[in-house]
Structures are given as C-alpha cells and as structure tokens.
Amino acid sequence: MVTPEQLKNWIESGFDGAQVAVEGDGHHFEASIVAAEFEGKSRIQRHQLVYAALGDKMKAEVHALSMKTLTPAEVL
C-alpha cells in the first residue's frame, strides 16, 4: 500500500524545489503542490504535469488523487 510520504516523494522528484503536502489512506489521496513549473499553465496542464511525474504509478499504485496546484506567487 502506498503511503502519503511515498506519494509526496514521487511528486517532488518530478519538480525542482516544489513544496508538496499529501494526506491519504493508501488508496485515496489529497495533495497540495506549489511549483514554479505551473506558471502560465491551466489547471488541466498543471495536473498533467503531476501525472507525468507519477508515470505508471498513477495507473497501478494510486487509486485516486485530488490536487491543489499553485505557483509560488499564488500562495502569497
């Protein structure tokens, strides 16, 4: 079973300097991700970047993931 910490590490590995927080029960997760790479991207494009970072893990190991994706400027 996937832990929130594992999922956090997987997401962080796909983004340079991202701030990631993940909560979940091993099947359903909620993630807050702050990354400069999201600048100028739509919400769908941001989610696609996260899915790309997770790769096949999203298909096999993570059942459901809801995300809040923000740029550093949007946090302020």
N, CA, C and O of each residue as an XYZ file, in Angstrom:
304
protein
N       0.841     -1.178      0.000
C       0.000      0.000      0.000
C       0.890      1.246      0.000
O       1.905      1.298      0.695
N       0.498      2.230     -0.777
C       1.247      3.475     -0.894
C       0.966      4.361      0.319
O      -0.177      4.484      0.761
N       2.017      4.972      0.846
C       1.851      5.900      1.958
C       1.842      7.336      1.420
O       2.365      7.594      0.335
N       1.254      8.265      2.171
C       1.304      9.672      1.745
C       2.747     10.157      1.558
O       3.017     10.949      0.656
N       3.664      9.693      2.393
C       5.068     10.105      2.281
C       5.691      9.618      0.969
O       6.451     10.347      0.332
N       5.369      8.391      0.571
C       5.872      7.878     -0.713
C       5.360      8.721     -1.870
O       6.121      9.108     -2.757
N       4.064      9.000     -1.848
C       3.473      9.794     -2.918
C       4.086     11.191     -2.949
O       4.355     11.722     -4.026
N       4.303     11.776     -1.808
C       4.953     13.087     -1.700
C       6.329     13.041     -2.359
O       6.671     13.928     -3.142
N       7.106     12.032     -2.053
C       8.452     11.889     -2.627
C       8.398     11.712     -4.141
O       9.219     12.283     -4.858
N       7.449     10.934     -4.631
C       7.326     10.713     -6.073
C       7.003     12.027     -6.787
O       7.579     12.329     -7.832
N       6.082     12.801     -6.219
C       5.717     14.081     -6.838
C       6.913     15.030     -6.795
O       7.234     15.668     -7.798
N       7.568     15.126     -5.646
C       8.724     16.024     -5.508
C       9.826     15.683     -6.501
O      10.526     16.576     -6.978
N       9.987     14.413     -6.815
C      11.058     14.013     -7.739
C      10.814     14.542     -9.148
O      11.746     14.612     -9.948
N       9.582     14.914     -9.461
C       9.262     15.415    -10.786
C       9.321     16.926    -10.924
O       9.136     17.462    -12.017
N       9.578     17.620     -9.812
C       9.582     19.078     -9.819
C      10.777     19.595     -9.034
O      11.110     19.073     -7.970
N      11.416     20.620     -9.568
C      12.579     21.204     -8.922
C      12.139     22.191     -7.842
O      11.603     23.253     -8.156
N      12.360     21.851     -6.586
C      12.059     22.757     -5.484
C      10.595     22.905     -5.142
O      10.212     23.907     -4.538
N       9.771     21.958     -5.501
C       8.336     22.037     -5.202
C       8.082     21.841     -3.712
O       8.820     21.140     -3.019
N       7.031     22.475     -3.248
C       6.545     22.247     -1.887
C       5.317     21.347     -2.018
O       4.340     21.708     -2.675
N       5.376     20.186     -1.392
C       4.319     19.191     -1.557
C       3.838     18.723     -0.193
O       4.638     18.419      0.693
N       2.522     18.671     -0.036
C       1.907     18.092      1.163
C       0.871     17.084      0.688
O       0.068     17.382     -0.196
N       0.889     15.888      1.277
C      -0.020     14.822      0.861
C      -0.671     14.200      2.085
O      -0.009     13.928      3.087
N      -1.962     13.981      1.994
C      -2.710     13.234      3.004
C      -3.467     12.138      2.287
O      -3.823     12.284      1.118
N      -3.715     11.033      2.987
C      -4.472      9.963      2.359
C      -4.477      8.694      3.172
O      -3.811      8.582      4.201
N      -5.256      7.728      2.675
C      -5.460      6.475      3.394
C      -4.817      5.270      2.705
O      -5.092      4.128      3.073
N      -3.969      5.515      1.716
C      -3.340      4.414      0.994
C      -3.964      4.154     -0.358
O      -3.353      3.514     -1.214
N      -5.187      4.648     -0.561
C      -5.867      4.485     -1.845
C      -6.326      5.831     -2.404
O      -6.192      6.093     -3.599
N      -6.861      6.669     -1.542
C      -7.343      7.996     -1.931
C      -6.444      9.046     -1.282
O      -6.175      8.999     -0.082
N      -5.986      9.991     -2.100
C      -5.041     10.988     -1.609
C      -5.469     12.395     -1.997
O      -6.165     12.602     -2.991
N      -5.037     13.356     -1.186
C      -5.191     14.777     -1.479
C      -3.806     15.391     -1.404
O      -3.089     15.209     -0.421
N      -3.433     16.121     -2.451
C      -2.105     16.731     -2.499
C      -2.212     18.225     -2.762
O      -3.022     18.675     -3.572
N      -1.384     18.978     -2.065
C      -1.191     20.399     -2.347
C       0.224     20.537     -2.881
O       1.187     20.134     -2.228
N       0.342     21.106     -4.069
C       1.641     21.185     -4.737
C       1.879     22.629     -5.180
O       1.076     23.217     -5.904
N       2.993     23.174     -4.729
C       3.391     24.526     -5.124
C       4.679     24.382     -5.921
O       5.698     23.929     -5.399
N       4.623     24.775     -7.200
C       5.786     24.603     -8.079
C       5.857     25.732     -9.097
O       4.839     26.151     -9.647
N       7.054     26.212     -9.340
C       7.272     27.262    -10.332
C       6.900     26.786    -11.735
O       6.524     27.595    -12.583
N       7.002     25.486    -11.984
C       6.676     24.930    -13.308
C       5.213     25.148    -13.692
O       4.864     25.031    -14.867
N       4.360     25.459    -12.733
C       2.945     25.668    -13.016
C       2.655     27.058    -13.585
O       1.554     27.310    -14.075
N       3.622     27.945    -13.521
C       3.435     29.324    -14.004
C       2.981     29.321    -15.462
O       3.601     28.686    -16.315
N       1.889     30.041    -15.737
C       1.372     30.162    -17.090
C       0.606     28.959    -17.597
O       0.216     28.930    -18.764
N       0.378     27.959    -16.749
C      -0.316     26.728    -17.148
C      -1.755     26.743    -16.613
O      -2.029     27.299    -15.550
N      -2.655     26.129    -17.362
C      -4.032     25.948    -16.898
C      -4.055     24.868    -15.816
O      -3.077     24.147    -15.619
N      -5.180     24.771    -15.126
C      -5.307     23.738    -14.092
C      -5.115     22.347    -14.693
O      -4.457     21.498    -14.092
N      -5.680     22.113    -15.859
C      -5.536     20.805    -16.518
C      -4.073     20.541    -16.854
O      -3.578     19.439    -16.617
N      -3.378     21.529    -17.398
C      -1.961     21.350    -17.726
C      -1.138     21.080    -16.476
O      -0.206     20.276    -16.509
N      -1.469     21.734    -15.387
C      -0.760     21.507    -14.119
C      -0.953     20.076    -13.648
O      -0.002     19.417    -13.227
N      -2.192     19.597    -13.721
C      -2.470     18.221    -13.309
C      -1.753     17.229    -14.218
O      -1.269     16.196    -13.756
N      -1.685     17.543    -15.503
C      -0.973     16.663    -16.436
C       0.509     16.575    -16.077
O       1.115     15.511    -16.208
N       1.092     17.679    -15.629
C       2.495     17.652    -15.197
C       2.682     16.733    -13.994
O       3.668     16.001    -13.911
N       1.736     16.776    -13.071
C       1.827     15.898    -11.897
C       1.669     14.440    -12.323
O       2.429     13.578    -11.880
N       0.689     14.161    -13.178
C       0.502     12.790    -13.660
C       1.751     12.290    -14.384
O       2.129     11.126    -14.249
N       2.386     13.169    -15.149
C       3.618     12.781    -15.847
C       4.723     12.453    -14.844
O       5.494     11.517    -15.053
N       4.800     13.218    -13.762
C       5.811     12.948    -12.732
C       5.571     11.591    -12.072
O       6.518     10.894    -11.707
N       4.309     11.225    -11.924
C       3.976      9.945    -11.290
C       4.097      8.771    -12.251
O       4.332      7.641    -11.822
N       3.940      9.026    -13.537
C       4.068      7.968    -14.531
C       3.108      6.819    -14.294
O       1.931      7.033    -14.004
N       3.610      5.608    -14.419
C       2.782      4.407    -14.277
C       2.273      4.190    -12.863
O       1.336      3.417    -12.658
N       2.869      4.854    -11.888
C       2.392      4.706    -10.508
C       0.945      5.167    -10.376
O       0.189      4.646     -9.556
N       0.567      6.149    -11.192
C      -0.804      6.647    -11.140
C      -1.787      5.590    -11.607
O      -2.919      5.538    -11.125
N      -1.370      4.754    -12.531
C      -2.254      3.715    -13.056
C      -2.346      2.514    -12.118
O      -3.408      1.909    -11.973
N      -1.234      2.180    -11.490
C      -1.180      0.921    -10.744
C      -1.289      1.090     -9.233
O      -1.968      0.303     -8.575
N      -0.632      2.103     -8.672
C      -0.490      2.158     -7.232
C      -1.363      3.201     -6.533
O      -1.625      3.089     -5.336
N      -1.809      4.207     -7.271
C      -2.612      5.270     -6.678
C      -4.007      5.190     -7.283
O      -4.181      5.339     -8.492
N      -4.991      4.955     -6.436
C      -6.364      4.792     -6.929
C      -6.995      6.141     -7.267
O      -7.600      6.289     -8.329
N      -6.861      7.123     -6.380
C      -7.480      8.434     -6.605
C      -6.602      9.518     -6.004
O      -6.065      9.372     -4.906
N      -6.467     10.615     -6.751
C      -5.643     11.728     -6.297
C      -6.344     13.032     -6.639
O      -6.572     13.339     -7.809
N      -6.685     13.799     -5.603
C      -7.183     15.150     -5.851
C      -6.042     16.100     -5.550
O      -5.244     15.869     -4.641
N      -5.974     17.186     -6.334
C      -4.813     18.071     -6.230
C      -5.219     19.528     -6.174
O      -6.199     19.954     -6.785
N      -4.432     20.275     -5.420
C      -4.418     21.724     -5.480
C      -3.044     22.069     -6.017
O      -2.035     21.764     -5.380
N      -2.990     22.704     -7.185
C      -1.726     23.024     -7.822
C      -1.597     24.533     -7.925
O      -2.419     25.192     -8.561
N      -0.569     25.076     -7.303
C      -0.362     26.516     -7.241
C       1.058     26.902     -7.620
O       1.990     26.111     -7.476
N       1.212     28.129     -8.107
C       2.542     28.679     -8.301
C       2.960     29.350     -6.999
O       2.100     29.652     -6.172
N       4.248     29.592     -6.790
C       4.671     30.300     -5.581
C       3.978     31.659     -5.428
O       3.669     32.058     -4.305
N       3.730     32.371     -6.514
C       3.070     33.677     -6.450
C       1.621     33.562     -6.006
O       1.095     34.487     -5.386
N       0.968     32.454     -6.308
C      -0.433     32.261     -5.927
C      -0.593     31.957     -4.441
O      -1.682     32.117     -3.888
N       0.469     31.527     -3.802
C       0.420     31.199     -2.381
C       0.407     32.473     -1.548
O      -0.215     32.522     -0.487
N       1.093     33.499     -2.027
C       1.225     34.753     -1.276
C      -0.042     35.509     -1.205
O      -0.087     36.583     -0.606
